[in-house]
Amino acid sequence: MRNSKGWLIFSRRNYLWDFLDFFTGPVMLENMAREKQTFKIGQAAELLELETYVLRFWENEFPQLRPMRTPKGQRLYTEEHIRILRRIKKLLYHDKLTIEGARMRLEEEARMSGILSGIREELRRIRQILDS
């Protein structure tokens, strides 16, 4: 935090954030805040250059897409949902897969990701054994 003259001010209350801001700059803080960001369906559609009805249709076709809902029923998409939507768009529009083919590809990628994370964990355990 800076005062009106541009001097850094570290307050006890916000020390961690001031520290992060000083050493990492505002870009990292912006990214940390964005991780929790949600988008309404219109915002997500605009971001992806799609129509809202396409997103609603894809929700029914792809089990990976289950946006959160507000108490009034509005859909809220997270960054993870946007990433999945971008992947679906690429599979359907660029790679020219059918919906069934895209669904199978996403399921296969998720399965492989699970297998790879298991392998990574096993390798970490082996490394710990070797290091000790």
Secondary structure, DSSP 8 states (H G I E B T S, - for coil): -B-TTS-B---STTHHHHHHHHHHHHHHHHHHHHTT-EEEHHHHHHHHT--HHHHHHHHHH-TT---EE-TT--EEEEHHHHHHHHHHHIIIIIS---HHHHHHHHHHHHHHHHHHHHHHHHHHHHHHHHH-
